[in-house]
Amino acid sequence: MAYPRLVTLRKEHGLTQQQIADYLGIHQTTYSNYEVGRLNLPNCHLVQLALFFHTTTDHILEMDKYK
């Protein structure tokens, strides 16, 4: 599963993949793999990113499309 909203949020905040990876304490390639869906986003990182971007996990997961 790709996470296009992570790309959008990151770009809206003017951040690089490296900056987000540093915040999460992971390698940039791991974070890049989350964005494109090569790796599943662990729940702990999902929650961290929702808090960081002041949004909900549902928004990141695009669950609001189904309401």
PyMOL Python script that loads the backbone (N, CA, C, O; Angstrom):
from pymol import cmd

cmd.read_pdbstr("""\
ATOM      1  N   MET A   1       0.846  -1.188   0.000  1.00  0.00           N
ATOM      2  CA  MET A   1       0.000   0.000   0.000  1.00  0.00           C
ATOM      3  C   MET A   1       0.884   1.240   0.000  1.00  0.00           C
ATOM      4  O   MET A   1       1.720   1.416   0.886  1.00  0.00           O
ATOM      5  N   ALA A   2       0.697   2.080  -0.977  1.00  0.00           N
ATOM      6  CA  ALA A   2       1.426   3.349  -1.032  1.00  0.00           C
ATOM      7  C   ALA A   2       0.729   4.371  -0.142  1.00  0.00           C
ATOM      8  O   ALA A   2      -0.452   4.230   0.175  1.00  0.00           O
ATOM      9  N   TYR A   3       1.453   5.371   0.244  1.00  0.00           N
ATOM     10  CA  TYR A   3       0.921   6.407   1.126  1.00  0.00           C
ATOM     11  C   TYR A   3       1.092   7.783   0.474  1.00  0.00           C
ATOM     12  O   TYR A   3       1.947   8.565   0.890  1.00  0.00           O
ATOM     13  N   PRO A   4       0.281   8.077  -0.544  1.00  0.00           N
ATOM     14  CA  PRO A   4       0.439   9.348  -1.249  1.00  0.00           C
ATOM     15  C   PRO A   4       0.208  10.567  -0.364  1.00  0.00           C
ATOM     16  O   PRO A   4       0.758  11.635  -0.631  1.00  0.00           O
ATOM     17  N   ARG A   5      -0.593  10.423   0.678  1.00  0.00           N
ATOM     18  CA  ARG A   5      -0.814  11.581   1.546  1.00  0.00           C
ATOM     19  C   ARG A   5       0.427  11.933   2.343  1.00  0.00           C
ATOM     20  O   ARG A   5       0.600  13.085   2.741  1.00  0.00           O
ATOM     21  N   LEU A   6       1.294  10.954   2.581  1.00  0.00           N
ATOM     22  CA  LEU A   6       2.560  11.282   3.238  1.00  0.00           C
ATOM     23  C   LEU A   6       3.405  12.176   2.344  1.00  0.00           C
ATOM     24  O   LEU A   6       4.049  13.112   2.817  1.00  0.00           O
ATOM     25  N   VAL A   7       3.397  11.886   1.066  1.00  0.00           N
ATOM     26  CA  VAL A   7       4.132  12.710   0.110  1.00  0.00           C
ATOM     27  C   VAL A   7       3.560  14.123   0.125  1.00  0.00           C
ATOM     28  O   VAL A   7       4.302  15.102   0.205  1.00  0.00           O
ATOM     29  N   THR A   8       2.248  14.219   0.049  1.00  0.00           N
ATOM     30  CA  THR A   8       1.589  15.527   0.039  1.00  0.00           C
ATOM     31  C   THR A   8       1.892  16.306   1.310  1.00  0.00           C
ATOM     32  O   THR A   8       2.263  17.478   1.244  1.00  0.00           O
ATOM     33  N   LEU A   9       1.738  15.674   2.454  1.00  0.00           N
ATOM     34  CA  LEU A   9       1.996  16.349   3.725  1.00  0.00           C
ATOM     35  C   LEU A   9       3.446  16.798   3.821  1.00  0.00           C
ATOM     36  O   LEU A   9       3.729  17.919   4.244  1.00  0.00           O
ATOM     37  N   ARG A  10       4.346  15.937   3.433  1.00  0.00           N
ATOM     38  CA  ARG A  10       5.772  16.276   3.508  1.00  0.00           C
ATOM     39  C   ARG A  10       6.082  17.480   2.629  1.00  0.00           C
ATOM     40  O   ARG A  10       6.776  18.405   3.051  1.00  0.00           O
ATOM     41  N   LYS A  11       5.567  17.465   1.413  1.00  0.00           N
ATOM     42  CA  LYS A  11       5.832  18.571   0.483  1.00  0.00           C
ATOM     43  C   LYS A  11       5.154  19.860   0.930  1.00  0.00           C
ATOM     44  O   LYS A  11       5.732  20.939   0.796  1.00  0.00           O
ATOM     45  N   GLU A  12       3.936  19.763   1.459  1.00  0.00           N
ATOM     46  CA  GLU A  12       3.236  20.958   1.957  1.00  0.00           C
ATOM     47  C   GLU A  12       4.013  21.636   3.082  1.00  0.00           C
ATOM     48  O   GLU A  12       3.938  22.853   3.253  1.00  0.00           O
ATOM     49  N   HIS A  13       4.753  20.848   3.840  1.00  0.00           N
ATOM     50  CA  HIS A  13       5.548  21.388   4.947  1.00  0.00           C
ATOM     51  C   HIS A  13       6.981  21.705   4.532  1.00  0.00           C
ATOM     52  O   HIS A  13       7.792  22.113   5.363  1.00  0.00           O
ATOM     53  N   GLY A  14       7.295  21.520   3.253  1.00  0.00           N
ATOM     54  CA  GLY A  14       8.613  21.856   2.744  1.00  0.00           C
ATOM     55  C   GLY A  14       9.733  20.990   3.316  1.00  0.00           C
ATOM     56  O   GLY A  14      10.846  21.462   3.546  1.00  0.00           O
ATOM     57  N   LEU A  15       9.417  19.719   3.541  1.00  0.00           N
ATOM     58  CA  LEU A  15      10.389  18.823   4.157  1.00  0.00           C
ATOM     59  C   LEU A  15      10.899  17.801   3.154  1.00  0.00           C
ATOM     60  O   LEU A  15      10.222  17.473   2.180  1.00  0.00           O
ATOM     61  N   THR A  16      12.095  17.308   3.407  1.00  0.00           N
ATOM     62  CA  THR A  16      12.666  16.257   2.575  1.00  0.00           C
ATOM     63  C   THR A  16      12.391  14.897   3.211  1.00  0.00           C
ATOM     64  O   THR A  16      12.038  14.800   4.386  1.00  0.00           O
ATOM     65  N   GLN A  17      12.559  13.864   2.413  1.00  0.00           N
ATOM     66  CA  GLN A  17      12.437  12.524   2.962  1.00  0.00           C
ATOM     67  C   GLN A  17      13.472  12.306   4.066  1.00  0.00           C
ATOM     68  O   GLN A  17      13.188  11.642   5.063  1.00  0.00           O
ATOM     69  N   GLN A  18      14.663  12.861   3.889  1.00  0.00           N
ATOM     70  CA  GLN A  18      15.714  12.707   4.895  1.00  0.00           C
ATOM     71  C   GLN A  18      15.306  13.335   6.222  1.00  0.00           C
ATOM     72  O   GLN A  18      15.571  12.766   7.281  1.00  0.00           O
ATOM     73  N   GLN A  19      14.670  14.490   6.180  1.00  0.00           N
ATOM     74  CA  GLN A  19      14.233  15.150   7.417  1.00  0.00           C
ATOM     75  C   GLN A  19      13.192  14.310   8.148  1.00  0.00           C
ATOM     76  O   GLN A  19      13.245  14.185   9.372  1.00  0.00           O
ATOM     77  N   ILE A  20      12.255  13.739   7.417  1.00  0.00           N
ATOM     78  CA  ILE A  20      11.240  12.892   8.045  1.00  0.00           C
ATOM     79  C   ILE A  20      11.881  11.621   8.585  1.00  0.00           C
ATOM     80  O   ILE A  20      11.561  11.180   9.689  1.00  0.00           O
ATOM     81  N   ALA A  21      12.784  11.035   7.811  1.00  0.00           N
ATOM     82  CA  ALA A  21      13.484   9.831   8.258  1.00  0.00           C
ATOM     83  C   ALA A  21      14.263  10.108   9.545  1.00  0.00           C
ATOM     84  O   ALA A  21      14.252   9.291  10.465  1.00  0.00           O
ATOM     85  N   ASP A  22      14.931  11.246   9.610  1.00  0.00           N
ATOM     86  CA  ASP A  22      15.670  11.619  10.823  1.00  0.00           C
ATOM     87  C   ASP A  22      14.726  11.735  12.018  1.00  0.00           C
ATOM     88  O   ASP A  22      15.055  11.286  13.116  1.00  0.00           O
ATOM     89  N   TYR A  23      13.558  12.334  11.809  1.00  0.00           N
ATOM     90  CA  TYR A  23      12.565  12.464  12.876  1.00  0.00           C
ATOM     91  C   TYR A  23      12.130  11.084  13.378  1.00  0.00           C
ATOM     92  O   TYR A  23      11.960  10.879  14.580  1.00  0.00           O
ATOM     93  N   LEU A  24      11.953  10.153  12.459  1.00  0.00           N
ATOM     94  CA  LEU A  24      11.511   8.801  12.829  1.00  0.00           C
ATOM     95  C   LEU A  24      12.655   7.918  13.324  1.00  0.00           C
ATOM     96  O   LEU A  24      12.422   6.868  13.924  1.00  0.00           O
ATOM     97  N   GLY A  25      13.894   8.349  13.069  1.00  0.00           N
ATOM     98  CA  GLY A  25      15.047   7.557  13.463  1.00  0.00           C
ATOM     99  C   GLY A  25      15.304   6.372  12.553  1.00  0.00           C
ATOM    100  O   GLY A  25      15.742   5.313  13.003  1.00  0.00           O
ATOM    101  N   ILE A  26      15.027   6.558  11.258  1.00  0.00           N
ATOM    102  CA  ILE A  26      15.203   5.491  10.269  1.00  0.00           C
ATOM    103  C   ILE A  26      16.026   6.026   9.100  1.00  0.00           C
ATOM    104  O   ILE A  26      16.299   7.224   9.020  1.00  0.00           O
ATOM    105  N   HIS A  27      16.416   5.137   8.202  1.00  0.00           N
ATOM    106  CA  HIS A  27      17.130   5.548   7.000  1.00  0.00           C
ATOM    107  C   HIS A  27      16.168   6.190   6.007  1.00  0.00           C
ATOM    108  O   HIS A  27      14.977   5.882   5.984  1.00  0.00           O
ATOM    109  N   GLN A  28      16.704   7.080   5.196  1.00  0.00           N
ATOM    110  CA  GLN A  28      15.892   7.757   4.181  1.00  0.00           C
ATOM    111  C   GLN A  28      15.288   6.750   3.216  1.00  0.00           C
ATOM    112  O   GLN A  28      14.140   6.913   2.801  1.00  0.00           O
ATOM    113  N   THR A  29      16.028   5.720   2.853  1.00  0.00           N
ATOM    114  CA  THR A  29      15.493   4.729   1.908  1.00  0.00           C
ATOM    115  C   THR A  29      14.304   3.973   2.504  1.00  0.00           C
ATOM    116  O   THR A  29      13.375   3.610   1.782  1.00  0.00           O
ATOM    117  N   THR A  30      14.329   3.738   3.802  1.00  0.00           N
ATOM    118  CA  THR A  30      13.190   3.091   4.449  1.00  0.00           C
ATOM    119  C   THR A  30      11.963   3.982   4.352  1.00  0.00           C
ATOM    120  O   THR A  30      10.873   3.521   4.011  1.00  0.00           O
ATOM    121  N   TYR A  31      12.149   5.264   4.655  1.00  0.00           N
ATOM    122  CA  TYR A  31      11.015   6.188   4.566  1.00  0.00           C
ATOM    123  C   TYR A  31      10.503   6.277   3.127  1.00  0.00           C
ATOM    124  O   TYR A  31       9.293   6.280   2.899  1.00  0.00           O
ATOM    125  N   SER A  32      11.414   6.348   2.165  1.00  0.00           N
ATOM    126  CA  SER A  32      11.017   6.392   0.762  1.00  0.00           C
ATOM    127  C   SER A  32      10.196   5.157   0.404  1.00  0.00           C
ATOM    128  O   SER A  32       9.207   5.253  -0.322  1.00  0.00           O
ATOM    129  N   ASN A  33      10.602   4.018   0.909  1.00  0.00           N
ATOM    130  CA  ASN A  33       9.859   2.782   0.649  1.00  0.00           C
ATOM    131  C   ASN A  33       8.466   2.803   1.276  1.00  0.00           C
ATOM    132  O   ASN A  33       7.549   2.172   0.750  1.00  0.00           O
ATOM    133  N   TYR A  34       8.293   3.508   2.378  1.00  0.00           N
ATOM    134  CA  TYR A  34       6.947   3.687   2.941  1.00  0.00           C
ATOM    135  C   TYR A  34       6.083   4.483   1.966  1.00  0.00           C
ATOM    136  O   TYR A  34       4.960   4.089   1.650  1.00  0.00           O
ATOM    137  N   GLU A  35       6.619   5.605   1.496  1.00  0.00           N
ATOM    138  CA  GLU A  35       5.826   6.476   0.621  1.00  0.00           C
ATOM    139  C   GLU A  35       5.348   5.758  -0.632  1.00  0.00           C
ATOM    140  O   GLU A  35       4.209   5.952  -1.057  1.00  0.00           O
ATOM    141  N   VAL A  36       6.190   4.941  -1.221  1.00  0.00           N
ATOM    142  CA  VAL A  36       5.818   4.290  -2.490  1.00  0.00           C
ATOM    143  C   VAL A  36       5.178   2.924  -2.294  1.00  0.00           C
ATOM    144  O   VAL A  36       4.737   2.301  -3.260  1.00  0.00           O
ATOM    145  N   GLY A  37       5.123   2.458  -1.063  1.00  0.00           N
ATOM    146  CA  GLY A  37       4.423   1.216  -0.783  1.00  0.00           C
ATOM    147  C   GLY A  37       5.256  -0.049  -0.873  1.00  0.00           C
ATOM    148  O   GLY A  37       4.704  -1.149  -0.878  1.00  0.00           O
ATOM    149  N   ARG A  38       6.563   0.084  -0.942  1.00  0.00           N
ATOM    150  CA  ARG A  38       7.422  -1.111  -0.951  1.00  0.00           C
ATOM    151  C   ARG A  38       7.508  -1.741   0.430  1.00  0.00           C
ATOM    152  O   ARG A  38       7.736  -2.944   0.561  1.00  0.00           O
ATOM    153  N   LEU A  39       7.323  -0.916   1.465  1.00  0.00           N
ATOM    154  CA  LEU A  39       7.288  -1.387   2.854  1.00  0.00           C
ATOM    155  C   LEU A  39       6.010  -0.894   3.499  1.00  0.00           C
ATOM    156  O   LEU A  39       5.547   0.212   3.218  1.00  0.00           O
ATOM    157  N   ASN A  40       5.442  -1.717   4.365  1.00  0.00           N
ATOM    158  CA  ASN A  40       4.283  -1.283   5.139  1.00  0.00           C
ATOM    159  C   ASN A  40       4.728  -0.327   6.230  1.00  0.00           C
ATOM    160  O   ASN A  40       5.777  -0.516   6.846  1.00  0.00           O
ATOM    161  N   LEU A  41       3.938   0.681   6.460  1.00  0.00           N
ATOM    162  CA  LEU A  41       4.211   1.676   7.488  1.00  0.00           C
ATOM    163  C   LEU A  41       3.823   1.103   8.847  1.00  0.00           C
ATOM    164  O   LEU A  41       2.647   0.827   9.080  1.00  0.00           O
ATOM    165  N   PRO A  42       4.796   0.917   9.758  1.00  0.00           N
ATOM    166  CA  PRO A  42       4.461   0.381  11.074  1.00  0.00           C
ATOM    167  C   PRO A  42       3.551   1.343  11.840  1.00  0.00           C
ATOM    168  O   PRO A  42       3.623   2.558  11.653  1.00  0.00           O
ATOM    169  N   ASN A  43       2.708   0.797  12.691  1.00  0.00           N
ATOM    170  CA  ASN A  43       1.771   1.617  13.463  1.00  0.00           C
ATOM    171  C   ASN A  43       2.481   2.690  14.268  1.00  0.00           C
ATOM    172  O   ASN A  43       1.991   3.815  14.366  1.00  0.00           O
ATOM    173  N   CYS A  44       3.631   2.357  14.848  1.00  0.00           N
ATOM    174  CA  CYS A  44       4.331   3.353  15.664  1.00  0.00           C
ATOM    175  C   CYS A  44       4.750   4.554  14.817  1.00  0.00           C
ATOM    176  O   CYS A  44       4.674   5.689  15.288  1.00  0.00           O
ATOM    177  N   HIS A  45       5.188   4.329  13.587  1.00  0.00           N
ATOM    178  CA  HIS A  45       5.564   5.440  12.711  1.00  0.00           C
ATOM    179  C   HIS A  45       4.336   6.171  12.194  1.00  0.00           C
ATOM    180  O   HIS A  45       4.369   7.389  12.017  1.00  0.00           O
ATOM    181  N   LEU A  46       3.267   5.453  11.953  1.00  0.00           N
ATOM    182  CA  LEU A  46       2.018   6.081  11.528  1.00  0.00           C
ATOM    183  C   LEU A  46       1.547   7.083  12.572  1.00  0.00           C
ATOM    184  O   LEU A  46       1.180   8.209  12.236  1.00  0.00           O
ATOM    185  N   VAL A  47       1.559   6.681  13.823  1.00  0.00           N
ATOM    186  CA  VAL A  47       1.128   7.566  14.913  1.00  0.00           C
ATOM    187  C   VAL A  47       2.082   8.754  15.046  1.00  0.00           C
ATOM    188  O   VAL A  47       1.638   9.892  15.203  1.00  0.00           O
ATOM    189  N   GLN A  48       3.392   8.493  14.984  1.00  0.00           N
ATOM    190  CA  GLN A  48       4.366   9.580  15.062  1.00  0.00           C
ATOM    191  C   GLN A  48       4.149  10.606  13.959  1.00  0.00           C
ATOM    192  O   GLN A  48       4.221  11.811  14.203  1.00  0.00           O
ATOM    193  N   LEU A  49       3.888  10.138  12.763  1.00  0.00           N
ATOM    194  CA  LEU A  49       3.681  11.049  11.636  1.00  0.00           C
ATOM    195  C   LEU A  49       2.381  11.828  11.770  1.00  0.00           C
ATOM    196  O   LEU A  49       2.333  13.011  11.431  1.00  0.00           O
ATOM    197  N   ALA A  50       1.344  11.193  12.252  1.00  0.00           N
ATOM    198  CA  ALA A  50       0.080  11.903  12.466  1.00  0.00           C
ATOM    199  C   ALA A  50       0.272  13.023  13.482  1.00  0.00           C
ATOM    200  O   ALA A  50      -0.224  14.132  13.286  1.00  0.00           O
ATOM    201  N   LEU A  51       0.979  12.742  14.548  1.00  0.00           N
ATOM    202  CA  LEU A  51       1.253  13.772  15.554  1.00  0.00           C
ATOM    203  C   LEU A  51       2.124  14.879  14.974  1.00  0.00           C
ATOM    204  O   LEU A  51       1.865  16.061  15.204  1.00  0.00           O
ATOM    205  N   PHE A  52       3.142  14.505  14.231  1.00  0.00           N
ATOM    206  CA  PHE A  52       4.062  15.467  13.640  1.00  0.00           C
ATOM    207  C   PHE A  52       3.346  16.425  12.701  1.00  0.00           C
ATOM    208  O   PHE A  52       3.574  17.635  12.737  1.00  0.00           O
ATOM    209  N   PHE A  53       2.474  15.870  11.858  1.00  0.00           N
ATOM    210  CA  PHE A  53       1.768  16.681  10.867  1.00  0.00           C
ATOM    211  C   PHE A  53       0.442  17.249  11.383  1.00  0.00           C
ATOM    212  O   PHE A  53      -0.293  17.894  10.634  1.00  0.00           O
ATOM    213  N   HIS A  54       0.140  17.010  12.658  1.00  0.00           N
ATOM    214  CA  HIS A  54      -1.104  17.513  13.266  1.00  0.00           C
ATOM    215  C   HIS A  54      -2.325  17.076  12.458  1.00  0.00           C
ATOM    216  O   HIS A  54      -3.187  17.884  12.111  1.00  0.00           O
ATOM    217  N   THR A  55      -2.371  15.793  12.174  1.00  0.00           N
ATOM    218  CA  THR A  55      -3.489  15.222  11.436  1.00  0.00           C
ATOM    219  C   THR A  55      -3.867  13.904  12.088  1.00  0.00           C
ATOM    220  O   THR A  55      -3.384  13.582  13.173  1.00  0.00           O
ATOM    221  N   THR A  56      -4.720  13.151  11.436  1.00  0.00           N
ATOM    222  CA  THR A  56      -5.149  11.868  11.990  1.00  0.00           C
ATOM    223  C   THR A  56      -4.525  10.724  11.198  1.00  0.00           C
ATOM    224  O   THR A  56      -4.094  10.890  10.057  1.00  0.00           O
ATOM    225  N   THR A  57      -4.490   9.583  11.828  1.00  0.00           N
ATOM    226  CA  THR A  57      -4.024   8.394  11.114  1.00  0.00           C
ATOM    227  C   THR A  57      -4.987   8.062   9.975  1.00  0.00           C
ATOM    228  O   THR A  57      -4.562   7.599   8.917  1.00  0.00           O
ATOM    229  N   ASP A  58      -6.267   8.295  10.186  1.00  0.00           N
ATOM    230  CA  ASP A  58      -7.252   8.052   9.122  1.00  0.00           C
ATOM    231  C   ASP A  58      -6.952   8.896   7.884  1.00  0.00           C
ATOM    232  O   ASP A  58      -7.102   8.429   6.755  1.00  0.00           O
ATOM    233  N   HIS A  59      -6.527  10.138   8.103  1.00  0.00           N
ATOM    234  CA  HIS A  59      -6.196  11.006   6.965  1.00  0.00           C
ATOM    235  C   HIS A  59      -4.999  10.434   6.203  1.00  0.00           C
ATOM    236  O   HIS A  59      -5.031  10.364   4.974  1.00  0.00           O
ATOM    237  N   ILE A  60      -3.961  10.030   6.904  1.00  0.00           N
ATOM    238  CA  ILE A  60      -2.784   9.470   6.260  1.00  0.00           C
ATOM    239  C   ILE A  60      -3.133   8.197   5.498  1.00  0.00           C
ATOM    240  O   ILE A  60      -2.631   7.966   4.398  1.00  0.00           O
ATOM    241  N   LEU A  61      -3.990   7.381   6.083  1.00  0.00           N
ATOM    242  CA  LEU A  61      -4.386   6.112   5.468  1.00  0.00           C
ATOM    243  C   LEU A  61      -5.485   6.273   4.421  1.00  0.00           C
ATOM    244  O   LEU A  61      -5.892   5.297   3.791  1.00  0.00           O
ATOM    245  N   GLU A  62      -5.967   7.505   4.235  1.00  0.00           N
ATOM    246  CA  GLU A  62      -7.018   7.831   3.280  1.00  0.00           C
ATOM    247  C   GLU A  62      -8.340   7.164   3.615  1.00  0.00           C
ATOM    248  O   GLU A  62      -9.140   6.875   2.725  1.00  0.00           O
ATOM    249  N   MET A  63      -8.567   6.923   4.884  1.00  0.00           N
ATOM    250  CA  MET A  63      -9.821   6.311   5.310  1.00  0.00           C
ATOM    251  C   MET A  63     -10.981   7.292   5.191  1.00  0.00           C
ATOM    252  O   MET A  63     -12.138   6.877   5.115  1.00  0.00           O
ATOM    253  N   ASP A  64     -10.686   8.583   5.172  1.00  0.00           N
ATOM    254  CA  ASP A  64     -11.748   9.579   5.043  1.00  0.00           C
ATOM    255  C   ASP A  64     -12.435   9.511   3.678  1.00  0.00           C
ATOM    256  O   ASP A  64     -13.500  10.101   3.495  1.00  0.00           O
ATOM    257  N   LYS A  65     -11.846   8.806   2.729  1.00  0.00           N
ATOM    258  CA  LYS A  65     -12.489   8.612   1.419  1.00  0.00           C
ATOM    259  C   LYS A  65     -13.742   7.746   1.530  1.00  0.00           C
ATOM    260  O   LYS A  65     -14.631   7.800   0.680  1.00  0.00           O
ATOM    261  N   TYR A  66     -13.794   6.952   2.589  1.00  0.00           N
ATOM    262  CA  TYR A  66     -14.864   5.962   2.716  1.00  0.00           C
ATOM    263  C   TYR A  66     -15.987   6.389   3.644  1.00  0.00           C
ATOM    264  O   TYR A  66     -16.863   5.585   3.963  1.00  0.00           O
ATOM    265  N   LYS A  67     -15.977   7.625   4.077  1.00  0.00           N
ATOM    266  CA  LYS A  67     -17.016   8.097   4.986  1.00  0.00           C
ATOM    267  C   LYS A  67     -18.229   8.580   4.206  1.00  0.00           C
ATOM    268  O   LYS A  67     -19.213   9.017   4.802  1.00  0.00           O
TER     269      LYS A  67
END
""", "prot")
cmd.dss("prot")
cmd.show_as("cartoon", "prot")
cmd.util.cbc("prot")
cmd.orient("prot")
